[in-house]
């Protein structure tokens, strides 16, 4: 049963990340009227920094 709740939390976290990325795309598109393709690169750099920090703490 612990695995079930852990998967629920993992799904909520992953969904929240997707929602934040989509919100960023929506805000940039709404303000500029153009899609910013560099937005994905910024998300990727943030992910790499988070992985590096997390692995150094463990």
HTML snippet that shows the backbone in 3Dmol.js (N, CA, C, O; Angstrom):
<script src="https://3Dmol.org/build/3Dmol-min.js"></script>
<div id="view" style="width:600px;height:400px;position:relative"></div>
<script>
const pdb = `
ATOM      1  N   UNK A   1       0.818  -1.196   0.000  1.00  0.00           N
ATOM      2  CA  UNK A   1       0.000   0.000   0.000  1.00  0.00           C
ATOM      3  C   UNK A   1       0.863   1.261   0.000  1.00  0.00           C
ATOM      4  O   UNK A   1       0.442   2.304  -0.500  1.00  0.00           O
ATOM      5  N   UNK A   2       2.070   1.166   0.561  1.00  0.00           N
ATOM      6  CA  UNK A   2       2.971   2.317   0.550  1.00  0.00           C
ATOM      7  C   UNK A   2       3.358   2.717  -0.865  1.00  0.00           C
ATOM      8  O   UNK A   2       3.476   3.902  -1.175  1.00  0.00           O
ATOM      9  N   UNK A   3       3.554   1.715  -1.724  1.00  0.00           N
ATOM     10  CA  UNK A   3       3.936   2.003  -3.103  1.00  0.00           C
ATOM     11  C   UNK A   3       2.818   2.758  -3.812  1.00  0.00           C
ATOM     12  O   UNK A   3       3.083   3.646  -4.623  1.00  0.00           O
ATOM     13  N   UNK A   4       1.578   2.413  -3.512  1.00  0.00           N
ATOM     14  CA  UNK A   4       0.440   3.096  -4.129  1.00  0.00           C
ATOM     15  C   UNK A   4       0.448   4.584  -3.792  1.00  0.00           C
ATOM     16  O   UNK A   4       0.296   5.422  -4.681  1.00  0.00           O
ATOM     17  N   UNK A   5       0.623   4.915  -2.518  1.00  0.00           N
ATOM     18  CA  UNK A   5       0.631   6.324  -2.118  1.00  0.00           C
ATOM     19  C   UNK A   5       1.855   7.057  -2.662  1.00  0.00           C
ATOM     20  O   UNK A   5       1.779   8.239  -2.998  1.00  0.00           O
ATOM     21  N   UNK A   6       2.973   6.357  -2.748  1.00  0.00           N
ATOM     22  CA  UNK A   6       4.168   6.970  -3.318  1.00  0.00           C
ATOM     23  C   UNK A   6       3.943   7.299  -4.799  1.00  0.00           C
ATOM     24  O   UNK A   6       4.381   8.346  -5.276  1.00  0.00           O
ATOM     25  N   UNK A   7       3.268   6.414  -5.516  1.00  0.00           N
ATOM     26  CA  UNK A   7       2.975   6.671  -6.923  1.00  0.00           C
ATOM     27  C   UNK A   7       1.967   7.809  -7.087  1.00  0.00           C
ATOM     28  O   UNK A   7       2.043   8.569  -8.052  1.00  0.00           O
ATOM     29  N   UNK A   8       1.035   7.928  -6.162  1.00  0.00           N
ATOM     30  CA  UNK A   8       0.094   9.059  -6.184  1.00  0.00           C
ATOM     31  C   UNK A   8       0.855  10.373  -6.037  1.00  0.00           C
ATOM     32  O   UNK A   8       0.615  11.324  -6.782  1.00  0.00           O
ATOM     33  N   UNK A   9       1.772  10.422  -5.075  1.00  0.00           N
ATOM     34  CA  UNK A   9       2.574  11.633  -4.860  1.00  0.00           C
ATOM     35  C   UNK A   9       3.445  11.921  -6.077  1.00  0.00           C
ATOM     36  O   UNK A   9       3.547  13.071  -6.505  1.00  0.00           O
ATOM     37  N   UNK A  10       4.079  10.885  -6.644  1.00  0.00           N
ATOM     38  CA  UNK A  10       4.907  11.072  -7.836  1.00  0.00           C
ATOM     39  C   UNK A  10       4.087  11.628  -8.999  1.00  0.00           C
ATOM     40  O   UNK A  10       4.556  12.502  -9.728  1.00  0.00           O
ATOM     41  N   UNK A  11       2.879  11.129  -9.170  1.00  0.00           N
ATOM     42  CA  UNK A  11       2.008  11.628 -10.226  1.00  0.00           C
ATOM     43  C   UNK A  11       1.610  13.075 -10.017  1.00  0.00           C
ATOM     44  O   UNK A  11       1.565  13.854 -10.969  1.00  0.00           O
ATOM     45  N   UNK A  12       1.322  13.439  -8.777  1.00  0.00           N
ATOM     46  CA  UNK A  12       0.971  14.832  -8.480  1.00  0.00           C
ATOM     47  C   UNK A  12       2.147  15.771  -8.721  1.00  0.00           C
ATOM     48  O   UNK A  12       1.970  16.870  -9.246  1.00  0.00           O
ATOM     49  N   UNK A  13       3.340  15.342  -8.339  1.00  0.00           N
ATOM     50  CA  UNK A  13       4.530  16.173  -8.552  1.00  0.00           C
ATOM     51  C   UNK A  13       4.797  16.342 -10.045  1.00  0.00           C
ATOM     52  O   UNK A  13       5.052  17.453 -10.509  1.00  0.00           O
ATOM     53  N   UNK A  14       4.741  15.251 -10.792  1.00  0.00           N
ATOM     54  CA  UNK A  14       4.985  15.325 -12.235  1.00  0.00           C
ATOM     55  C   UNK A  14       3.926  16.182 -12.928  1.00  0.00           C
ATOM     56  O   UNK A  14       4.250  16.969 -13.818  1.00  0.00           O
ATOM     57  N   UNK A  15       2.677  16.036 -12.528  1.00  0.00           N
ATOM     58  CA  UNK A  15       1.617  16.862 -13.086  1.00  0.00           C
ATOM     59  C   UNK A  15       1.795  18.333 -12.769  1.00  0.00           C
ATOM     60  O   UNK A  15       1.489  19.192 -13.596  1.00  0.00           O
ATOM     61  N   UNK A  16       2.291  18.630 -11.571  1.00  0.00           N
ATOM     62  CA  UNK A  16       2.548  20.022 -11.194  1.00  0.00           C
ATOM     63  C   UNK A  16       3.662  20.622 -12.039  1.00  0.00           C
ATOM     64  O   UNK A  16       3.588  21.786 -12.433  1.00  0.00           O
ATOM     65  N   UNK A  17       4.690  19.833 -12.316  1.00  0.00           N
ATOM     66  CA  UNK A  17       5.784  20.320 -13.166  1.00  0.00           C
ATOM     67  C   UNK A  17       5.264  20.613 -14.571  1.00  0.00           C
ATOM     68  O   UNK A  17       5.584  21.652 -15.147  1.00  0.00           O
ATOM     69  N   UNK A  18       4.462  19.699 -15.125  1.00  0.00           N
ATOM     70  CA  UNK A  18       3.882  19.932 -16.450  1.00  0.00           C
ATOM     71  C   UNK A  18       2.998  21.177 -16.456  1.00  0.00           C
ATOM     72  O   UNK A  18       3.009  21.944 -17.418  1.00  0.00           O
ATOM     73  N   UNK A  19       2.238  21.375 -15.388  1.00  0.00           N
ATOM     74  CA  UNK A  19       1.354  22.541 -15.309  1.00  0.00           C
ATOM     75  C   UNK A  19       2.158  23.836 -15.257  1.00  0.00           C
ATOM     76  O   UNK A  19       1.780  24.824 -15.886  1.00  0.00           O
ATOM     77  N   UNK A  20       3.264  23.841 -14.512  1.00  0.00           N
ATOM     78  CA  UNK A  20       4.091  25.047 -14.439  1.00  0.00           C
ATOM     79  C   UNK A  20       4.744  25.372 -15.780  1.00  0.00           C
ATOM     80  O   UNK A  20       4.820  26.538 -16.168  1.00  0.00           O
ATOM     81  N   UNK A  21       5.210  24.353 -16.484  1.00  0.00           N
ATOM     82  CA  UNK A  21       5.801  24.579 -17.809  1.00  0.00           C
ATOM     83  C   UNK A  21       4.739  25.108 -18.771  1.00  0.00           C
ATOM     84  O   UNK A  21       5.000  26.042 -19.529  1.00  0.00           O
ATOM     85  N   UNK A  22       3.555  24.521 -18.745  1.00  0.00           N
ATOM     86  CA  UNK A  22       2.470  24.980 -19.613  1.00  0.00           C
ATOM     87  C   UNK A  22       2.049  26.400 -19.266  1.00  0.00           C
ATOM     88  O   UNK A  22       1.735  27.191 -20.155  1.00  0.00           O
ATOM     89  N   UNK A  23       2.040  26.727 -17.979  1.00  0.00           N
ATOM     90  CA  UNK A  23       1.701  28.089 -17.569  1.00  0.00           C
ATOM     91  C   UNK A  23       2.731  29.082 -18.090  1.00  0.00           C
ATOM     92  O   UNK A  23       2.376  30.179 -18.523  1.00  0.00           O
ATOM     93  N   UNK A  24       4.007  28.701 -18.049  1.00  0.00           N
ATOM     94  CA  UNK A  24       5.060  29.567 -18.587  1.00  0.00           C
ATOM     95  C   UNK A  24       4.885  29.801 -20.078  1.00  0.00           C
ATOM     96  O   UNK A  24       4.997  30.933 -20.549  1.00  0.00           O
ATOM     97  N   UNK A  25       4.607  28.725 -20.829  1.00  0.00           N
ATOM     98  CA  UNK A  25       4.362  28.878 -22.266  1.00  0.00           C
ATOM     99  C   UNK A  25       3.163  29.781 -22.524  1.00  0.00           C
ATOM    100  O   UNK A  25       3.206  30.636 -23.409  1.00  0.00           O
ATOM    101  N   UNK A  26       2.105  29.595 -21.763  1.00  0.00           N
ATOM    102  CA  UNK A  26       0.889  30.383 -21.953  1.00  0.00           C
ATOM    103  C   UNK A  26       1.124  31.854 -21.661  1.00  0.00           C
ATOM    104  O   UNK A  26       0.648  32.721 -22.394  1.00  0.00           O
ATOM    105  N   UNK A  27       1.861  32.139 -20.586  1.00  0.00           N
ATOM    106  CA  UNK A  27       2.130  33.539 -20.241  1.00  0.00           C
ATOM    107  C   UNK A  27       2.984  34.222 -21.306  1.00  0.00           C
ATOM    108  O   UNK A  27       2.699  35.354 -21.696  1.00  0.00           O
ATOM    109  N   UNK A  28       4.023  33.543 -21.776  1.00  0.00           N
ATOM    110  CA  UNK A  28       4.891  34.137 -22.800  1.00  0.00           C
ATOM    111  C   UNK A  28       4.113  34.340 -24.094  1.00  0.00           C
ATOM    112  O   UNK A  28       4.228  35.388 -24.729  1.00  0.00           O
ATOM    113  N   UNK A  29       3.324  33.347 -24.487  1.00  0.00           N
ATOM    114  CA  UNK A  29       2.549  33.474 -25.720  1.00  0.00           C
ATOM    115  C   UNK A  29       1.490  34.570 -25.592  1.00  0.00           C
ATOM    116  O   UNK A  29       1.240  35.303 -26.548  1.00  0.00           O
ATOM    117  N   UNK A  30       0.872  34.685 -24.427  1.00  0.00           N
ATOM    118  CA  UNK A  30      -0.157  35.698 -24.227  1.00  0.00           C
ATOM    119  C   UNK A  30       0.394  37.112 -24.256  1.00  0.00           C
ATOM    120  O   UNK A  30      -0.266  38.031 -24.741  1.00  0.00           O
ATOM    121  N   UNK A  31       1.600  37.289 -23.739  1.00  0.00           N
ATOM    122  CA  UNK A  31       2.187  38.634 -23.683  1.00  0.00           C
ATOM    123  C   UNK A  31       2.829  39.014 -25.007  1.00  0.00           C
ATOM    124  O   UNK A  31       2.596  40.106 -25.525  1.00  0.00           O
ATOM    125  N   UNK A  32       3.649  38.103 -25.561  1.00  0.00           N
ATOM    126  CA  UNK A  32       4.408  38.427 -26.765  1.00  0.00           C
ATOM    127  C   UNK A  32       3.668  38.098 -28.052  1.00  0.00           C
ATOM    128  O   UNK A  32       3.915  38.717 -29.086  1.00  0.00           O
ATOM    129  N   UNK A  33       2.770  37.136 -27.996  1.00  0.00           N
ATOM    130  CA  UNK A  33       2.091  36.694 -29.205  1.00  0.00           C
ATOM    131  C   UNK A  33       2.933  35.733 -30.033  1.00  0.00           C
ATOM    132  O   UNK A  33       2.538  35.351 -31.134  1.00  0.00           O
ATOM    133  N   UNK A  34       4.090  35.342 -29.507  1.00  0.00           N
ATOM    134  CA  UNK A  34       4.986  34.404 -30.175  1.00  0.00           C
ATOM    135  C   UNK A  34       5.338  33.280 -29.217  1.00  0.00           C
ATOM    136  O   UNK A  34       5.329  33.454 -27.999  1.00  0.00           O
ATOM    137  N   UNK A  35       5.648  32.121 -29.790  1.00  0.00           N
ATOM    138  CA  UNK A  35       6.090  31.006 -28.954  1.00  0.00           C
ATOM    139  C   UNK A  35       7.591  31.134 -28.754  1.00  0.00           C
ATOM    140  O   UNK A  35       8.340  31.263 -29.722  1.00  0.00           O
ATOM    141  N   UNK A  36       8.030  31.099 -27.510  1.00  0.00           N
ATOM    142  CA  UNK A  36       9.447  31.199 -27.187  1.00  0.00           C
ATOM    143  C   UNK A  36      10.015  29.785 -27.092  1.00  0.00           C
ATOM    144  O   UNK A  36       9.765  29.071 -26.121  1.00  0.00           O
ATOM    145  N   UNK A  37      10.784  29.386 -28.110  1.00  0.00           N
ATOM    146  CA  UNK A  37      11.337  28.032 -28.124  1.00  0.00           C
ATOM    147  C   UNK A  37      12.477  27.877 -27.130  1.00  0.00           C
ATOM    148  O   UNK A  37      12.844  26.750 -26.798  1.00  0.00           O
ATOM    149  N   UNK A  38      13.046  28.969 -26.647  1.00  0.00           N
ATOM    150  CA  UNK A  38      14.108  28.894 -25.642  1.00  0.00           C
ATOM    151  C   UNK A  38      13.549  28.529 -24.272  1.00  0.00           C
ATOM    152  O   UNK A  38      14.310  28.197 -23.363  1.00  0.00           O
ATOM    153  N   UNK A  39      12.241  28.586 -24.114  1.00  0.00           N
ATOM    154  CA  UNK A  39      11.617  28.258 -22.831  1.00  0.00           C
ATOM    155  C   UNK A  39      11.924  26.817 -22.435  1.00  0.00           C
ATOM    156  O   UNK A  39      12.157  26.534 -21.260  1.00  0.00           O
ATOM    157  N   UNK A  40      11.926  25.925 -23.384  1.00  0.00           N
ATOM    158  CA  UNK A  40      12.254  24.527 -23.113  1.00  0.00           C
ATOM    159  C   UNK A  40      13.684  24.360 -22.639  1.00  0.00           C
ATOM    160  O   UNK A  40      13.967  23.518 -21.787  1.00  0.00           O
ATOM    161  N   UNK A  41      14.588  25.160 -23.189  1.00  0.00           N
ATOM    162  CA  UNK A  41      15.988  25.092 -22.761  1.00  0.00           C
ATOM    163  C   UNK A  41      16.145  25.585 -21.326  1.00  0.00           C
ATOM    164  O   UNK A  41      16.933  25.029 -20.560  1.00  0.00           O
ATOM    165  N   UNK A  42      15.409  26.611 -20.964  1.00  0.00           N
ATOM    166  CA  UNK A  42      15.463  27.114 -19.590  1.00  0.00           C
ATOM    167  C   UNK A  42      14.947  26.056 -18.620  1.00  0.00           C
ATOM    168  O   UNK A  42      15.508  25.879 -17.538  1.00  0.00           O
ATOM    169  N   UNK A  43      13.892  25.359 -18.996  1.00  0.00           N
ATOM    170  CA  UNK A  43      13.356  24.282 -18.159  1.00  0.00           C
ATOM    171  C   UNK A  43      14.379  23.161 -18.030  1.00  0.00           C
ATOM    172  O   UNK A  43      14.556  22.601 -16.948  1.00  0.00           O
ATOM    173  N   UNK A  44      15.058  22.827 -19.138  1.00  0.00           N
ATOM    174  CA  UNK A  44      16.063  21.766 -19.113  1.00  0.00           C
ATOM    175  C   UNK A  44      17.239  22.139 -18.211  1.00  0.00           C
ATOM    176  O   UNK A  44      17.721  21.299 -17.451  1.00  0.00           O
ATOM    177  N   UNK A  45      17.702  23.383 -18.283  1.00  0.00           N
ATOM    178  CA  UNK A  45      18.806  23.824 -17.424  1.00  0.00           C
ATOM    179  C   UNK A  45      18.386  23.779 -15.961  1.00  0.00           C
ATOM    180  O   UNK A  45      19.170  23.367 -15.105  1.00  0.00           O
ATOM    181  N   UNK A  46      17.170  24.192 -15.666  1.00  0.00           N
ATOM    182  CA  UNK A  46      16.667  24.114 -14.297  1.00  0.00           C
ATOM    183  C   UNK A  46      16.605  22.685 -13.794  1.00  0.00           C
ATOM    184  O   UNK A  46      16.907  22.412 -12.632  1.00  0.00           O
ATOM    185  N   UNK A  47      16.210  21.768 -14.679  1.00  0.00           N
ATOM    186  CA  UNK A  47      16.163  20.354 -14.302  1.00  0.00           C
ATOM    187  C   UNK A  47      17.555  19.811 -14.026  1.00  0.00           C
ATOM    188  O   UNK A  47      17.753  19.085 -13.052  1.00  0.00           O
ATOM    189  N   UNK A  48      18.518  20.154 -14.868  1.00  0.00           N
ATOM    190  CA  UNK A  48      19.891  19.689 -14.660  1.00  0.00           C
ATOM    191  C   UNK A  48      20.487  20.241 -13.369  1.00  0.00           C
ATOM    192  O   UNK A  48      21.205  19.533 -12.663  1.00  0.00           O
ATOM    193  N   UNK A  49      20.194  21.498 -13.060  1.00  0.00           N
ATOM    194  CA  UNK A  49      20.673  22.081 -11.799  1.00  0.00           C
ATOM    195  C   UNK A  49      20.036  21.368 -10.614  1.00  0.00           C
ATOM    196  O   UNK A  49      20.714  21.073  -9.629  1.00  0.00           O
ATOM    197  N   UNK A  50      18.745  21.091 -10.700  1.00  0.00           N
ATOM    198  CA  UNK A  50      18.061  20.394  -9.605  1.00  0.00           C
ATOM    199  C   UNK A  50      18.622  18.991  -9.404  1.00  0.00           C
ATOM    200  O   UNK A  50      18.790  18.549  -8.267  1.00  0.00           O
ATOM    201  N   UNK A  51      18.911  18.287 -10.495  1.00  0.00           N
ATOM    202  CA  UNK A  51      19.487  16.943 -10.378  1.00  0.00           C
ATOM    203  C   UNK A  51      20.875  17.007  -9.760  1.00  0.00           C
ATOM    204  O   UNK A  51      21.214  16.180  -8.914  1.00  0.00           O
ATOM    205  N   UNK A  52      21.679  17.979 -10.172  1.00  0.00           N
ATOM    206  CA  UNK A  52      23.032  18.121  -9.627  1.00  0.00           C
ATOM    207  C   UNK A  52      23.000  18.424  -8.140  1.00  0.00           C
ATOM    208  O   UNK A  52      23.748  17.828  -7.366  1.00  0.00           O
ATOM    209  N   UNK A  53      22.141  19.343  -7.739  1.00  0.00           N
ATOM    210  CA  UNK A  53      22.047  19.703  -6.319  1.00  0.00           C
ATOM    211  C   UNK A  53      21.529  18.526  -5.502  1.00  0.00           C
ATOM    212  O   UNK A  53      22.040  18.242  -4.419  1.00  0.00           O
ATOM    213  N   UNK A  54      20.520  17.848  -6.020  1.00  0.00           N
ATOM    214  CA  UNK A  54      19.960  16.706  -5.300  1.00  0.00           C
ATOM    215  C   UNK A  54      20.977  15.583  -5.146  1.00  0.00           C
ATOM    216  O   UNK A  54      21.081  14.980  -4.078  1.00  0.00           O
ATOM    217  N   UNK A  55      21.725  15.300  -6.204  1.00  0.00           N
ATOM    218  CA  UNK A  55      22.711  14.216  -6.121  1.00  0.00           C
ATOM    219  C   UNK A  55      23.878  14.578  -5.218  1.00  0.00           C
ATOM    220  O   UNK A  55      24.483  13.693  -4.613  1.00  0.00           O
ATOM    221  N   UNK A  56      24.208  15.860  -5.115  1.00  0.00           N
ATOM    222  CA  UNK A  56      25.303  16.249  -4.221  1.00  0.00           C
ATOM    223  C   UNK A  56      24.862  16.222  -2.759  1.00  0.00           C
ATOM    224  O   UNK A  56      25.701  16.062  -1.872  1.00  0.00           O
ATOM    225  N   UNK A  57      23.576  16.372  -2.493  1.00  0.00           N
ATOM    226  CA  UNK A  57      23.083  16.324  -1.119  1.00  0.00           C
ATOM    227  C   UNK A  57      22.923  14.897  -0.615  1.00  0.00           C
ATOM    228  O   UNK A  57      22.962  14.652   0.591  1.00  0.00           O
ATOM    229  N   UNK A  58      22.743  13.963  -1.529  1.00  0.00           N
ATOM    230  CA  UNK A  58      22.525  12.563  -1.123  1.00  0.00           C
ATOM    231  C   UNK A  58      23.796  11.860  -0.909  1.00  0.00           C
ATOM    232  O   UNK A  58      23.797  10.678  -0.565  1.00  0.00           O
TER     233      UNK A  58
END
`;
const viewer = $3Dmol.createViewer("view");
viewer.addModel(pdb, "pdb");
viewer.setStyle({}, {cartoon: {color: "spectrum"}});
viewer.zoomTo();
viewer.render();
</script>
